[in-house]
């Protein structure tokens, strides 16, 4: 990304290479979910992938920053629409007893690219051209579209007619509000002083108001059942990734590790994520979704607490890799288990909206928690002036987010008969 932005003379707007994707993805997630509920996942999936390919072409051929950002926005629109359609396709194309294994396989498909992708992209940009990085993704997307077509043809048609689904008014507007709030939080977090604080605060308020409308009723107050499932996903992702953003910095600045060794500590979490996802997908665990979610949340919390010990005690830095492997295992178990649980408790005409809600909860949780972590880091650095105290405060703050997530995860099994009648989306 640095090479691409420099080539199009856009360093002054560097953040928009990422903000454009965030904004577009949040809006596309809601629109794609609602469309999938009303008309099925075929058009959002194939159409989203085509838009994504178009965004790759635009970004790869851009000569100005404006055009490059447009390409990134198209990637966000296409990717956000497609991922929700994939969730709906899993819900309608696979029996409930197989969904955990499908999500486990999806985690496996994520592990290899996350391990080798950054190195390949860096090599291509250094030895050939950054434009090739974008263009080289297109054949992969085309193959993916070809592979998924048979399932799209075979999937059972369970989509109600549009007239049978209550009109969901204002959701696109609230999605735009959420995206705007996300941009304000990100931008405010990079500014110092009162202006940045006010900007971030306004963004947080906008995010809270939007999530109140876009997530199942009661999600922000951890209501029993489906709302707590949504909250668990967002809070746990926020705490884990909010802490992970500072793990390499801690290992380099406080423990004196090289950048390479610090980066390897994050690789263990990727491998742990795959292991946890594989474990939750075993057929023998099909009847224990709620327990798996709680166990996974406990493991993720254990990883974060161990990271605090790495800072406090003179323990080998290797323990950081072990801690994050444990945390990654917990996340790998919890995230797909929540997905399966939510789809299993969603009516056919709400699978798209609830899949979108999962994605929004996830991205919003990471965004807000990372902003909180950054604020704690900055404030503690100014007050204490000691690296150890700063990192302890930061990791404990993320552990606090994890504690709330653990509390929410324990409320899924409390779903009562009256809760079943409550629709998950506002109409």
C-alpha positions in Angstrom: 0.0 0.0 0.0 2.8 2.6 0.7 4.2 1.9 -2.8 0.8 2.3 -4.4 -0.1 5.5 -2.6 3.3 7.1 -3.3 2.9 6.2 -7.0 -0.4 8.1 -7.3 0.8 11.0 -5.2 -1.6 10.4 -2.4 0.4 10.2 0.8 -1.7 13.1 2.2 -4.8 10.9 1.9 -3.1 7.6 2.9 -5.8 6.7 5.4 -8.5 6.7 2.8 -6.9 3.8 1.1 -8.3 1.9 4.1 -11.2 4.1 5.2 -12.7 3.8 1.7 -12.9 0.1 2.2 -14.3 0.3 5.7 -17.1 2.8 4.7 -18.1 0.8 1.6 -18.0 -2.6 3.3 -20.3 -1.4 6.2 -22.9 -0.1 3.7 -22.6 -3.1 1.4 -23.0 -5.6 4.2 -26.4 -4.2 5.2 -27.6 -3.8 1.6 -26.4 -7.3 0.6 -27.9 -8.9 3.6 -31.3 -7.4 3.0 -31.2 -8.3 -0.7 -30.2 -11.9 0.1 -33.2 -12.2 2.4 -35.6 -11.0 -0.3 -34.1 -12.5 -3.4 -31.6 -15.1 -2.4 -27.8 -15.1 -2.4 -27.0 -15.6 -6.1 -27.0 -12.0 -7.3 -25.2 -10.5 -4.2 -22.5 -13.2 -4.4 -21.8 -13.1 -8.1 -22.5 -9.4 -8.5 -20.4 -8.6 -5.4 -17.4 -10.5 -6.8 -17.7 -8.8 -10.2 -17.8 -5.4 -8.5 -14.7 -6.5 -6.4 -12.9 -7.4 -9.6 -13.8 -4.1 -11.1 -12.4 -2.4 -8.0 -9.1 -4.3 -8.5 -8.9 -3.2 -12.1 -9.6 0.5 -11.2 -7.0 0.5 -8.4 -4.4 -1.3 -10.5 -4.7 1.2 -13.4 -5.1 4.4 -11.3 -2.9 7.4 -12.0 -4.4 9.6 -9.3 -5.3 9.1 -5.6 -8.9 9.9 -6.3 -9.2 7.0 -8.8 -7.3 4.7 -6.5 -9.7 5.4 -3.6 -12.6 4.8 -6.0 -11.1 1.4 -6.8 -10.7 0.6 -3.1 -14.4 1.7 -2.4 -15.5 -0.7 -5.2 -13.5 -3.5 -3.5 -15.3 -2.7 -0.2 -18.7 -2.7 -1.9 -18.1 -6.0 -3.7 -16.4 -7.8 -0.8 -19.0 -6.7 1.8 -21.9 -7.8 -0.4 -20.2 -11.1 -1.3 -19.3 -12.2 2.3 -22.8 -11.8 3.5 -24.1 -13.8 0.6 -21.6 -16.5 1.4 -23.1 -16.8 4.9 -26.6 -17.0 3.5 -25.4 -19.6 1.0 -24.0 -21.7 3.9 -27.3 -21.5 5.8 -29.4 -22.6 2.8 -27.0 -24.9 1.0 -25.8 -27.0 3.9 -27.7 -28.9 6.6 -27.3 -27.4 10.1 -25.2 -30.4 11.2 -22.6 -29.5 8.5 -22.4 -25.8 9.0 -19.7 -25.9 11.7 -17.5 -28.0 9.4 -18.1 -25.5 6.5 -17.0 -22.6 8.7 -14.0 -24.6 9.9 -13.0 -25.2 6.3 -13.4 -21.4 5.6 -11.0 -20.7 8.5 -8.5 -23.1 6.9 -8.9 -21.2 3.6 -8.0 -18.0 5.5 -4.9 -19.4 7.2 -2.7 -20.0 4.2 -3.3 -16.6 2.5 -2.7 -14.8 5.8 0.6 -16.6 6.2 2.1 -16.2 2.8 0.1 -13.4 1.2 1.9 -10.4 2.8 5.3 -11.8 1.8 4.2 -12.5 -1.8 2.6 -9.0 -2.1 5.7 -7.3 -0.8 7.9 -9.3 -3.2 5.7 -8.5 -6.2 5.6 -4.8 -5.3 9.4 -4.7 -4.7 10.6 -6.7 -7.7 7.8 -6.0 -10.3 5.1 -3.5 -9.6 2.5 -2.8 -7.0 -0.1 -2.9 -9.8 0.6 -6.6 -10.3 -0.5 -7.2 -6.7 -4.0 -6.0 -7.5 -4.2 -7.7 -10.9 -2.9 -11.0 -9.6 -6.0 -11.4 -7.4 -8.4 -11.3 -10.4 -7.7 -14.9 -11.6 -8.2 -16.1 -8.0 -11.6 -14.5 -7.8 -12.6 -15.8 -11.2 -11.7 -19.4 -10.1 -13.7 -18.9 -6.9 -16.8 -17.8 -8.8 -16.5 -20.9 -11.1 -16.1 -23.2 -8.1 -19.2 -21.8 -6.3 -21.6 -22.0 -9.2 -22.6 -25.6 -8.7 -23.6 -24.9 -5.1 -25.6 -21.8 -6.3 -27.4 -24.0 -8.8 -28.2 -26.8 -6.2 -29.1 -24.7 -3.3 -32.7 -25.2 -2.2 -34.9 -22.2 -2.9 -36.2 -21.1 0.5 -36.4 -17.4 -0.2 -39.9 -16.0 0.6 -41.4 -13.7 -1.9 -40.7 -10.0 -1.4 -44.2 -9.4 -0.3 -43.9 -11.8 2.6 -40.9 -9.9 4.1 -41.7 -6.8 6.2 -40.2 -3.7 4.8 -37.0 -2.7 6.5 -36.9 1.1 6.3 -33.9 3.3 6.9 -31.3 0.5 7.2 -29.1 1.8 4.4 -29.2 5.3 6.0 -28.1 3.8 9.3 -25.4 1.8 7.6 -24.1 5.1 6.2 -24.2 6.6 9.6 -22.2 3.7 11.0 -19.6 4.1 8.3 -19.3 7.8 8.9 -18.9 7.2 12.6 -16.2 4.7 11.9 -14.3 7.3 9.8 -14.6 9.9 12.6 -13.3 7.5 15.2 -10.4 6.5 13.0 -9.5 10.1 12.1 -10.0 11.4 15.6 -7.8 8.7 17.0 -4.9 10.0 14.9 -5.3 13.6 16.1 -4.1 15.0 19.3 -5.8 17.4 21.6 -9.5 18.4 22.1 -10.3 18.4 18.4 -9.4 14.7 18.0 -11.2 13.7 21.2 -14.4 15.5 20.2 -14.3 14.0 16.7 -13.8 10.5 18.1 -16.6 11.0 20.7 -19.1 12.1 18.0 -18.1 9.1 15.9 -18.7 6.7 18.9 -22.1 8.2 19.4 -23.0 7.7 15.7 -21.7 4.1 15.9 -23.8 3.4 19.0 -27.0 4.9 17.4 -26.5 3.0 14.2 -25.8 -0.3 15.8 -28.9 0.1 17.9 -30.9 0.0 14.7 -28.8 -2.5 12.7 -28.2 -5.2 15.3 -30.9 -7.4 16.9 -32.9 -5.5 19.5 -31.1 -5.5 22.8 -27.6 -6.2 21.5 -26.1 -3.2 23.1 -27.5 -4.1 26.5 -26.6 -7.8 26.2 -30.1 -9.1 26.1 -30.5 -12.9 26.2 -30.2 -15.1 23.2 -29.5 -13.7 19.8 -28.5 -10.2 20.9 -25.9 -11.6 23.3 -24.5 -13.8 20.4 -24.0 -10.7 18.3 -22.4 -8.8 21.3 -20.1 -11.7 22.0 -18.7 -11.7 18.5 -18.1 -8.0 18.5 -16.7 -7.6 22.0 -14.4 -10.6 21.8 -13.0 -9.6 18.4 -12.5 -6.1 19.7 -10.6 -7.1 22.8 -8.4 -9.7 20.9 -7.5 -7.6 17.9 -7.3 -4.4 20.0 -4.6 -6.1 22.1 -3.0 -7.8 19.0 -2.3 -4.4 17.4 0.1 -3.6 20.2 1.7 -7.1 20.8 4.5 -6.6 18.2 5.2 -3.1 19.6 5.5 -4.4 23.1 7.8 -7.2 22.1 10.1 -4.8 20.2 10.1 -1.8 22.5 9.7 -3.4 25.9 11.3 -6.9 25.4 13.9 -5.9 22.7 12.9 -8.5 20.1 13.6 -8.0 16.4 10.8 -7.2 14.1 10.9 -10.6 12.5 10.6 -12.4 15.9 7.8 -10.0 17.0 5.9 -10.8 13.8 6.2 -14.5 14.4 4.3 -14.1 17.6 1.2 -13.2 15.5 1.7 -16.2 13.3 1.1 -18.5 16.2 -2.4 -16.9 16.7 -3.2 -17.7 13.1 -2.3 -21.3 13.5 -4.2 -21.4 16.8 -7.2 -19.9 15.1 -7.2 -22.8 12.6 -6.8 -25.4 15.3 -9.7 -23.9 17.3 -11.9 -23.7 14.3 -11.1 -27.3 13.4 -11.9 -28.4 17.0 -15.3 -26.7 17.1 -16.3 -28.2 13.7 -15.9 -31.9 14.8 -19.2 -33.8 14.4 -19.2 -34.8 18.1 -19.5 -31.1 19.1 -22.7 -30.4 17.1 -24.9 -30.2 20.2 -22.7 -28.1 22.3 -22.6 -24.7 20.5 -23.2 -22.6 23.6 -20.5 -24.4 25.6 -18.0 -24.1 22.8 -18.6 -20.4 22.6 -18.0 -20.0 26.4 -14.9 -22.2 26.3 -13.5 -20.3 23.4 -14.1 -16.9 25.1 -12.3 -18.2 28.2 -9.3 -19.3 26.1 -9.2 -15.9 24.3 -9.3 -14.2 27.7 -6.5 -16.5 29.0 -4.3 -15.5 26.1 -4.8 -11.8 26.9 -4.1 -12.3 30.6 -0.9 -14.3 29.8 0.2 -11.4 27.7 -0.1 -9.2 30.8 2.2 -11.6 32.6 4.8 -11.3 29.8 5.0 -7.6 30.6 4.9 -7.9 34.4 7.2 -10.8 35.0 10.7 -11.6 33.7 9.4 -14.5 31.7 10.9 -15.7 28.3 9.5 -13.6 25.4 8.6 -17.0 23.8 5.6 -17.0 26.2 4.1 -14.2 24.2 3.8 -16.6 21.2 2.3 -19.3 23.4 -0.2 -16.8 24.9 -1.3 -15.6 21.5 -1.6 -19.2 20.2 -4.0 -19.9 23.1 -5.9 -16.7 22.4 -6.1 -17.5 18.7 -7.4 -21.0 19.5 -10.1 -19.5 21.6 -11.1 -17.0 18.8 -11.0 -19.8 16.2 -13.4 -21.8 18.3 -15.8 -19.0 19.2 -16.2 -17.1 15.9 -17.5 -20.0 13.7 -19.5 -21.4 16.7 -21.3 -18.0 17.0 -21.9 -18.0 13.2 -23.5 -21.5 13.4 -25.5 -20.6 16.4 -26.8 -17.4 14.9 -27.8 -19.0 11.6 -29.5 -21.8 13.5 -31.6 -19.3 15.3 -32.5 -17.2 12.3 -35.6 -17.4 10.3 -35.1 -17.9 6.5 -36.1 -14.3 5.8 -33.5 -13.0 8.4 -30.4 -15.0 7.5 -29.0 -12.2 5.4 -29.8 -9.5 7.9 -28.3 -11.5 10.8 -25.2 -12.4 8.7 -24.8 -8.7 8.1 -25.2 -8.0 11.8 -22.4 -10.4 12.6 -20.1 -8.6 10.2 -21.0 -5.2 11.5 -20.6 -6.3 15.2 -17.2 -7.7 14.4 -15.9 -4.7 12.5 -17.4 -2.1 14.9 -16.0 -4.0 17.9 -12.5 -4.1 16.5 -12.7 -0.4 15.4 -13.9 0.9 18.8 -11.6 -1.4 20.9 -8.6 -0.5 18.9 -9.4 3.2 19.3 -9.7 2.6 23.1 -6.4 0.8 23.2 -4.7 3.6 21.3 -6.1 6.2 23.7 -5.1 4.1 26.8 -1.6 3.7 25.3 -1.2 7.4 24.7 -2.6 8.5 28.0 -0.6 6.0 30.0 2.6 6.9 28.2 2.1 10.6 29.1 1.3 9.9 32.8 3.7 7.1 33.7 6.5 7.4 31.2 7.3 3.7 31.7 6.8 1.2 28.9 5.8 -1.7 31.2 3.1 0.3 33.0 1.8 1.6 29.6 1.5 -1.9 28.1 0.0 -3.3 31.3 -2.7 -0.7 31.3 -3.4 -1.3 27.6 -3.7 -5.1 27.9 -5.8 -4.9 31.0 -8.2 -2.5 29.2 -8.6 -5.1 26.5 -9.0 -7.8 29.1 -11.9 -5.7 30.4 -13.5 -5.8 27.0 -13.0 -9.6 27.0 -14.7 -9.9 30.4 -17.8 -8.3 29.0 -17.6 -10.6 26.0 -17.4 -13.6 28.4 -20.4 -12.4 30.3 -22.4 -12.1 27.0 -21.3 -15.6 25.9 -22.8 -17.1 29.0 -26.2 -15.6 28.2 -26.9 -17.6 25.0 -28.3 -20.6 26.8 -30.8 -18.4 28.7 -32.9 -18.0 25.5 -36.5 -18.2 26.7 -39.7 -19.0 25.0 -40.8 -15.4 24.8 -37.5 -14.4 23.2 -38.1 -16.7 20.2 -41.0 -14.5 19.1 -38.9 -11.4 18.9 -37.7 -10.6 15.4 -34.0 -10.0 15.1 -34.1 -7.0 12.8 -36.1 -3.8 13.1 -38.9 -3.5 10.5 
